[in-house]
């Protein structure tokens, strides 16, 4: 059994996590630069100032991807590298970096997938209210226009936002991610609403300005529920649990997806949030509900559910000693079957797995190589489930492994290693792990060797 013809086999990364060069060539500061200056905000006080030095080593990194048979690279553009103040004057050197990166990828036969926002909000705009300011949607649209004008003659795949849950709730309510705020729920939801408006306005800009026919989507993350047993009742319970909102949390595909696809917030979510629900002005939902071409899913973990009394979903506690990644996330391969299946049932769009992977305890062995059998096992289990989903009729167009190489893992600094390629940070040496060579064989077989 193989994956569909023309299935895109890729890897992913994000600007702040790999580029480094935060203070050169005119780049402006971001909320993550600010977050890294906060006391005890990042593990061991680490920063993204150097990261993987991808800004200087992109040619080497693209050549490495080519040697591993990578077909697609999902990367993000740093807003403040293009517009140091978030608006106003364009930074030619910053825009030129992405121009050269796209050319290098295409010359290597690698398709670029561009994410316009992966959490690195310009600090100058945060000082003007950030996502709480309704103008943020227009700021983002103007920035999108600049990037699209420069790259869209060669870039065909566009992702507007990466994981609104993380940069809104984790960044503005829990304070664990940049900008590190702990706001009241009415402010958090207002910020989220403006981010959704930014998504919709960016879609409109791409549609109007792209020089090559674009494929546009958003990369979302949220709760993925799996049936505890292969029974109709449990499947129905898992589906219901995946989309219902019963508590004040934005860890929900429905809260973000329903406005984009249905033009409304889910009723149960509005009831839970009550008077704190975001203010919706005339035209907002029309702006948010723009036609998109795919739905991007970032899936790392799922939770098991069974049907309780009256078919009410009940969470299933994992057994003692269940498998955990280095990040202490449960290993639940079925998430790559049920997540895409349930989301396609709800939204009816083709999908990409825009992120999937694990943090593993990796180090260089005495033979100079990096052996990571746990990652190979993890990926094989997950990709088998995804292949089965495709076989059962779920329209999945591609898979992006997170990540091409170890990098700055946000609040965890360099503690967590998600890469297929090991990075020795003091020397910036790249060492493909065993999993990188295994993934190469998977790609070349279109998944038949799984």
VEXDREN-2710 file (C-alpha; in Angstrom, 1 decimal):
% VEXDREN-2710
k/r/px/py/pz
1/UNK/0.0/0.0/0.0
2/UNK/1.3/3.5/-0.9
3/UNK/0.2/7.0/-0.5
4/UNK/-1.7/8.9/-3.2
5/UNK/0.1/9.9/-6.4
6/UNK/1.7/13.4/-6.1
7/UNK/1.6/13.2/-2.3
8/UNK/4.0/15.9/-0.9
9/UNK/6.7/14.6/1.4
10/UNK/8.1/17.5/3.3
11/UNK/9.8/19.0/6.3
12/UNK/9.0/22.1/8.3
13/UNK/10.7/24.9/10.3
14/UNK/9.9/28.4/11.5
15/UNK/11.9/31.6/11.1
16/UNK/12.6/32.4/14.8
17/UNK/13.5/28.8/15.6
18/UNK/16.2/28.4/12.9
19/UNK/17.3/31.6/11.3
20/UNK/19.2/33.4/14.0
21/UNK/20.7/36.8/12.8
22/UNK/18.2/38.7/14.9
23/UNK/20.2/41.9/15.0
24/UNK/21.7/42.2/11.5
25/UNK/20.6/43.3/8.0
26/UNK/17.9/45.5/9.3
27/UNK/15.6/43.0/11.0
28/UNK/13.3/44.5/13.6
29/UNK/12.7/43.0/17.1
30/UNK/9.8/40.6/17.7
31/UNK/7.8/39.6/20.8
32/UNK/10.0/36.5/21.0
33/UNK/13.1/38.7/21.3
34/UNK/11.4/40.4/24.1
35/UNK/10.3/37.1/25.7
36/UNK/13.8/35.9/25.7
37/UNK/14.9/38.8/27.8
38/UNK/12.3/38.1/30.5
39/UNK/13.7/36.5/33.6
40/UNK/13.0/32.7/33.8
41/UNK/10.8/32.8/30.7
42/UNK/13.1/30.5/28.6
43/UNK/14.9/27.4/29.7
44/UNK/18.4/28.2/30.8
45/UNK/18.0/31.8/29.6
46/UNK/18.5/30.7/26.0
47/UNK/17.5/32.8/22.9
48/UNK/17.0/32.5/19.2
49/UNK/19.7/35.0/18.5
50/UNK/21.8/32.4/16.7
51/UNK/19.5/29.4/16.6
52/UNK/20.6/27.2/13.6
53/UNK/22.2/30.1/11.7
54/UNK/19.9/29.2/8.8
55/UNK/20.1/32.8/7.7
56/UNK/23.7/32.3/6.7
57/UNK/23.6/28.5/6.0
58/UNK/20.4/28.2/4.0
59/UNK/22.3/26.9/0.9
60/UNK/23.9/24.2/2.9
61/UNK/20.6/23.3/4.5
62/UNK/18.8/23.2/1.2
63/UNK/21.5/20.9/-0.2
64/UNK/21.1/18.7/2.8
65/UNK/17.3/18.5/2.2
66/UNK/18.0/17.6/-1.4
67/UNK/20.3/14.8/-0.4
68/UNK/17.5/13.4/1.8
69/UNK/15.1/13.4/-1.1
70/UNK/12.8/16.0/0.6
71/UNK/10.2/17.2/-1.8
72/UNK/8.7/20.2/0.0
73/UNK/9.9/22.7/2.7
74/UNK/7.5/24.5/4.8
75/UNK/9.1/27.6/6.2
76/UNK/7.9/30.9/7.7
77/UNK/8.7/34.5/6.8
78/UNK/9.7/36.7/9.7
79/UNK/7.4/39.7/9.5
80/UNK/9.9/42.0/11.1
81/UNK/12.7/40.9/8.8
82/UNK/10.6/42.3/5.9
83/UNK/9.0/45.2/7.8
84/UNK/11.3/46.1/10.8
85/UNK/8.5/48.2/12.4
86/UNK/5.7/45.9/11.2
87/UNK/4.4/48.6/8.9
88/UNK/5.9/51.2/6.7
89/UNK/9.3/51.0/5.1
90/UNK/10.3/47.6/3.6
91/UNK/13.7/46.1/4.5
92/UNK/15.2/45.1/1.1
93/UNK/17.8/42.8/2.6
94/UNK/15.2/40.9/4.6
95/UNK/12.9/40.4/1.7
96/UNK/15.9/39.3/-0.5
97/UNK/16.7/36.5/2.0
98/UNK/13.4/34.8/1.3
99/UNK/13.7/35.5/-2.4
100/UNK/17.1/33.7/-2.5
101/UNK/15.8/30.9/-0.3
102/UNK/12.9/30.2/-2.7
103/UNK/15.2/30.2/-5.7
104/UNK/17.6/27.8/-3.9
105/UNK/14.7/25.4/-3.1
106/UNK/13.3/25.4/-6.6
107/UNK/16.8/24.8/-8.1
108/UNK/17.0/21.8/-5.8
109/UNK/13.6/20.5/-6.9
110/UNK/12.0/21.3/-3.5
111/UNK/8.6/23.0/-3.5
112/UNK/8.3/26.0/-1.1
113/UNK/5.3/26.2/1.3
114/UNK/5.3/29.6/2.8
115/UNK/3.8/30.3/6.3
116/UNK/3.2/34.1/6.7
117/UNK/3.0/34.1/10.5
118/UNK/4.6/31.6/12.9
119/UNK/4.4/33.6/16.1
120/UNK/7.2/36.2/15.7
121/UNK/4.9/39.3/15.9
122/UNK/6.8/42.6/15.4
123/UNK/7.6/44.2/18.8
124/UNK/6.9/47.7/17.4
125/UNK/3.3/46.6/16.7
126/UNK/2.9/44.9/20.0
127/UNK/3.7/48.3/21.5
128/UNK/0.7/49.6/19.5
129/UNK/-1.7/47.0/21.0
130/UNK/-0.7/43.9/19.0
131/UNK/-3.5/41.5/18.3
132/UNK/-5.8/43.5/20.6
133/UNK/-5.8/46.4/18.1
134/UNK/-8.3/45.9/15.3
135/UNK/-5.8/47.4/13.0
136/UNK/-3.7/44.3/13.4
137/UNK/-5.7/42.6/10.6
138/UNK/-4.9/45.4/8.2
139/UNK/-1.2/45.4/9.3
140/UNK/-1.0/41.8/8.5
141/UNK/-2.8/42.2/5.1
142/UNK/-0.3/44.9/4.1
143/UNK/2.6/42.7/5.1
144/UNK/1.1/39.8/3.2
145/UNK/0.8/42.0/0.1
146/UNK/4.5/42.7/0.2
147/UNK/5.5/39.1/0.5
148/UNK/3.1/37.9/-2.1
149/UNK/4.2/40.5/-4.6
150/UNK/7.8/39.3/-4.2
151/UNK/7.4/35.6/-4.1
152/UNK/4.1/34.5/-5.7
153/UNK/5.6/34.1/-9.2
154/UNK/7.3/31.0/-7.8
155/UNK/5.5/30.2/-4.5
156/UNK/2.1/28.4/-5.0
157/UNK/1.3/27.2/-1.5
158/UNK/0.5/29.7/1.3
159/UNK/-0.3/29.2/4.9
160/UNK/-1.6/32.3/6.7
161/UNK/-1.3/31.6/10.4
162/UNK/0.3/28.9/12.4
163/UNK/-1.6/27.6/15.4
164/UNK/-3.7/30.5/16.6
165/UNK/-4.3/28.7/19.8
166/UNK/-0.6/28.9/20.8
167/UNK/0.1/32.5/20.0
168/UNK/-3.3/33.7/21.4
169/UNK/-4.1/31.5/24.5
170/UNK/-0.6/30.4/25.3
171/UNK/0.8/33.9/24.6
172/UNK/-1.9/36.1/25.9
173/UNK/-3.7/34.1/28.6
174/UNK/-1.3/31.5/30.0
175/UNK/1.8/33.6/29.5
176/UNK/4.0/30.6/28.5
177/UNK/4.7/31.9/25.0
178/UNK/5.4/35.3/23.7
179/UNK/4.4/38.0/24.5
180/UNK/4.0/36.3/27.9
181/UNK/0.8/38.1/28.9
182/UNK/-1.9/36.9/31.2
183/UNK/-4.9/38.9/30.1
184/UNK/-8.6/38.6/31.0
185/UNK/-10.6/36.3/28.8
186/UNK/-12.4/39.1/27.0
187/UNK/-9.1/40.5/25.9
188/UNK/-7.8/37.1/24.9
189/UNK/-10.8/36.4/22.8
190/UNK/-10.7/39.8/21.2
191/UNK/-7.1/39.2/20.2
192/UNK/-8.1/35.8/18.7
193/UNK/-10.9/37.4/16.7
194/UNK/-8.5/39.9/15.2
195/UNK/-6.1/37.1/14.3
196/UNK/-8.9/35.4/12.5
197/UNK/-9.7/38.6/10.7
198/UNK/-6.0/38.8/9.7
199/UNK/-6.3/35.3/8.3
200/UNK/-9.3/36.2/6.2
201/UNK/-7.8/39.5/4.9
202/UNK/-4.6/37.7/4.0
203/UNK/-6.5/35.2/2.0
204/UNK/-8.2/38.0/0.1
205/UNK/-4.8/39.6/-0.6
206/UNK/-3.3/36.3/-1.9
207/UNK/-6.2/35.7/-4.1
208/UNK/-6.1/39.2/-5.6
209/UNK/-2.3/39.6/-5.9
210/UNK/-0.8/36.1/-6.5
211/UNK/1.0/35.8/-9.8
212/UNK/0.8/32.0/-9.9
213/UNK/-2.5/30.3/-9.0
214/UNK/-2.3/29.9/-5.2
215/UNK/-3.4/27.1/-2.9
216/UNK/-4.2/28.7/0.5
217/UNK/-4.8/27.4/4.0
218/UNK/-4.2/27.8/7.7
219/UNK/-2.3/25.6/10.0
220/UNK/-4.3/24.7/13.1
221/UNK/-3.8/22.7/16.2
222/UNK/-6.3/21.5/18.7
223/UNK/-7.7/18.5/20.6
224/UNK/-7.7/15.3/18.5
225/UNK/-9.9/12.6/20.0
226/UNK/-9.6/8.9/19.3
227/UNK/-12.2/6.2/20.0
228/UNK/-11.1/3.9/22.8
229/UNK/-12.4/0.9/20.9
230/UNK/-13.5/0.1/17.3
231/UNK/-17.1/0.6/18.1
232/UNK/-19.7/2.9/16.5
233/UNK/-20.6/4.3/19.9
234/UNK/-17.0/5.2/20.8
235/UNK/-16.4/6.7/17.3
236/UNK/-19.4/8.9/17.7
237/UNK/-18.3/9.9/21.2
238/UNK/-14.8/10.8/20.0
239/UNK/-16.2/12.9/17.1
240/UNK/-18.5/14.7/19.5
241/UNK/-15.7/15.3/22.1
242/UNK/-13.3/16.6/19.5
243/UNK/-15.6/19.5/18.5
244/UNK/-17.6/20.4/21.6
245/UNK/-16.4/23.1/24.0
246/UNK/-17.2/22.6/27.6
247/UNK/-14.7/24.7/29.4
248/UNK/-12.8/28.0/28.9
249/UNK/-10.1/26.9/26.6
250/UNK/-9.2/27.7/23.0
251/UNK/-7.6/24.2/22.6
252/UNK/-10.3/23.6/20.0
253/UNK/-10.4/23.1/16.2
254/UNK/-14.1/24.2/16.3
255/UNK/-13.4/27.6/17.9
256/UNK/-10.9/28.5/15.1
257/UNK/-12.2/26.4/12.2
258/UNK/-16.0/27.2/12.4
259/UNK/-15.5/31.0/11.8
260/UNK/-13.2/30.2/8.8
261/UNK/-15.5/27.7/7.2
262/UNK/-19.0/28.5/8.6
263/UNK/-18.8/32.2/9.3
264/UNK/-19.7/31.8/13.0
265/UNK/-18.3/30.8/16.4
266/UNK/-19.6/27.5/17.8
267/UNK/-22.7/28.0/20.0
268/UNK/-21.4/26.0/22.9
269/UNK/-18.2/28.0/22.9
270/UNK/-20.2/31.3/23.0
271/UNK/-22.2/29.9/25.9
272/UNK/-19.1/28.9/27.8
273/UNK/-17.4/32.3/27.3
274/UNK/-20.6/34.3/27.8
275/UNK/-20.1/38.0/28.2
276/UNK/-16.4/37.6/27.4
277/UNK/-17.1/36.4/23.8
278/UNK/-15.4/38.6/21.2
279/UNK/-17.2/41.6/19.8
280/UNK/-18.1/40.9/16.2
281/UNK/-18.6/44.0/14.0
282/UNK/-20.5/44.0/10.8
283/UNK/-18.5/42.4/8.0
284/UNK/-16.1/40.6/10.3
285/UNK/-17.4/37.1/9.6
286/UNK/-17.6/37.8/5.9
287/UNK/-13.9/38.7/6.1
288/UNK/-13.0/35.7/8.1
289/UNK/-15.0/33.2/6.0
290/UNK/-12.9/33.3/2.9
291/UNK/-12.7/30.3/0.5
292/UNK/-9.5/28.3/1.2
293/UNK/-8.0/25.4/-0.6
294/UNK/-6.9/23.2/2.2
295/UNK/-6.8/22.8/6.0
296/UNK/-3.4/22.3/7.6
297/UNK/-3.2/20.1/10.7
298/UNK/-0.5/20.1/13.2
299/UNK/-0.9/16.9/15.1
300/UNK/1.4/15.6/17.8
301/UNK/-0.9/13.8/20.3
302/UNK/-4.4/12.7/20.8
303/UNK/-6.6/11.6/23.7
304/UNK/-8.8/8.5/23.9
305/UNK/-12.6/8.8/24.5
306/UNK/-15.3/6.2/25.0
307/UNK/-19.1/6.5/25.1
308/UNK/-20.4/6.7/28.6
309/UNK/-23.9/6.6/29.9
310/UNK/-26.3/8.2/27.5
311/UNK/-23.6/8.2/24.8
312/UNK/-21.9/11.1/26.7
313/UNK/-18.1/11.1/25.8
314/UNK/-15.9/10.0/28.6
315/UNK/-12.1/10.5/28.7
316/UNK/-10.0/7.3/29.0
317/UNK/-7.0/7.5/31.2
318/UNK/-3.9/5.9/29.6
319/UNK/-2.6/2.8/31.2
320/UNK/0.2/3.0/33.7
321/UNK/3.5/3.1/32.0
322/UNK/2.2/4.2/28.6
323/UNK/4.6/5.5/26.0
324/UNK/5.8/9.1/26.3
325/UNK/8.1/11.3/24.2
326/UNK/10.9/13.3/25.7
327/UNK/8.4/16.2/26.0
328/UNK/6.3/13.8/28.1
329/UNK/3.5/13.8/25.5
330/UNK/1.7/10.4/25.1
331/UNK/2.4/8.5/21.9
332/UNK/-1.0/8.1/20.1
333/UNK/-0.5/7.1/16.5
334/UNK/-4.2/6.9/15.8
335/UNK/-4.4/10.7/16.0
336/UNK/-3.1/10.7/12.4
337/UNK/-6.1/8.6/11.3
338/UNK/-9.0/10.1/13.3
339/UNK/-7.9/13.7/13.3
340/UNK/-7.9/14.1/9.5
341/UNK/-11.0/11.9/9.2
342/UNK/-13.1/13.9/11.7
343/UNK/-11.9/17.3/10.4
344/UNK/-12.6/16.4/6.8
345/UNK/-16.1/15.3/7.8
346/UNK/-16.7/18.6/9.4
347/UNK/-15.0/21.0/7.0
348/UNK/-14.9/19.1/3.7
349/UNK/-11.5/20.3/2.6
350/UNK/-8.3/18.6/1.4
351/UNK/-5.7/18.5/4.2
352/UNK/-2.0/18.6/4.8
353/UNK/-0.4/17.3/8.0
354/UNK/1.6/20.5/8.3
355/UNK/3.5/19.3/11.5
356/UNK/4.0/16.0/13.1
357/UNK/7.0/14.6/15.1
358/UNK/8.4/14.1/18.5
359/UNK/11.1/15.4/20.8
360/UNK/13.6/12.6/21.5
361/UNK/16.6/12.2/23.8
362/UNK/19.2/12.4/21.0
363/UNK/23.0/12.8/21.2
364/UNK/26.0/12.0/19.1
365/UNK/27.2/8.4/19.7
366/UNK/30.8/7.3/20.0
367/UNK/30.7/6.4/16.3
368/UNK/29.9/10.0/15.4
369/UNK/26.4/9.3/14.3
370/UNK/23.0/10.0/16.0
371/UNK/20.9/6.9/16.5
372/UNK/17.2/7.6/17.2
373/UNK/15.2/4.3/16.9
374/UNK/12.4/5.8/19.0
375/UNK/11.7/8.5/16.3
376/UNK/11.7/5.9/13.5
377/UNK/9.2/3.8/15.4
378/UNK/7.1/6.8/16.3
379/UNK/7.0/8.0/12.7
380/UNK/6.3/4.6/11.3
381/UNK/3.4/4.1/13.5
382/UNK/1.9/7.5/12.7
383/UNK/2.5/7.3/9.0
384/UNK/0.9/3.9/8.8
385/UNK/-2.3/5.4/10.4
386/UNK/-2.1/8.3/7.9
387/UNK/-1.7/5.9/5.0
388/UNK/-4.8/4.0/6.2
389/UNK/-6.8/7.3/6.4
390/UNK/-5.8/8.0/2.8
391/UNK/-6.8/4.5/1.8
392/UNK/-10.2/5.0/3.5
393/UNK/-10.9/8.1/1.4
394/UNK/-9.6/10.9/3.5
395/UNK/-8.1/13.5/1.1
396/UNK/-4.6/14.2/2.6
397/UNK/-2.3/15.9/0.1
398/UNK/1.0/15.9/2.0
399/UNK/2.9/15.4/5.2
400/UNK/5.5/17.7/6.8
401/UNK/7.8/16.3/9.4
402/UNK/8.6/18.6/12.3
403/UNK/11.3/19.4/12.0
404/UNK/14.1/19.3/9.5
405/UNK/16.6/19.9/12.2
406/UNK/16.9/20.5/15.9
407/UNK/16.1/24.1/16.8
408/UNK/15.0/26.7/19.3
409/UNK/11.9/25.1/20.9
410/UNK/10.3/28.3/22.2
411/UNK/10.1/28.4/26.0
412/UNK/12.0/25.1/26.2
413/UNK/15.1/26.7/24.5
414/UNK/17.4/24.0/23.0
415/UNK/16.4/21.3/25.5
416/UNK/14.0/19.5/23.2
417/UNK/15.3/18.0/20.0
418/UNK/12.6/17.5/17.3
419/UNK/14.9/17.3/14.3
420/UNK/15.6/14.7/11.7
421/UNK/19.0/16.3/11.6
422/UNK/21.1/16.8/14.8
423/UNK/22.5/20.3/15.3
424/UNK/25.6/20.6/17.4
425/UNK/24.9/24.2/18.4
426/UNK/28.5/25.3/19.4
427/UNK/29.8/24.4/16.0
428/UNK/26.6/24.5/13.9
429/UNK/27.5/21.1/12.5
430/UNK/24.6/19.2/11.0
431/UNK/24.4/15.4/11.4
432/UNK/21.5/13.6/9.8
433/UNK/20.1/11.1/12.3
434/UNK/19.2/7.5/11.5
435/UNK/15.6/8.8/11.1
436/UNK/16.6/11.2/8.3
437/UNK/17.9/8.3/6.2
438/UNK/14.9/6.2/7.1
439/UNK/12.5/9.1/6.0
440/UNK/14.5/9.4/2.8
441/UNK/13.6/5.8/2.0
442/UNK/10.0/6.4/2.9
443/UNK/9.8/9.3/0.5
444/UNK/11.5/7.4/-2.3
445/UNK/9.0/4.6/-1.9
446/UNK/6.0/6.9/-1.5
447/UNK/5.4/5.1/1.8
448/UNK/5.2/1.6/0.6
449/UNK/8.1/0.5/2.9
450/UNK/6.2/1.4/6.1
END
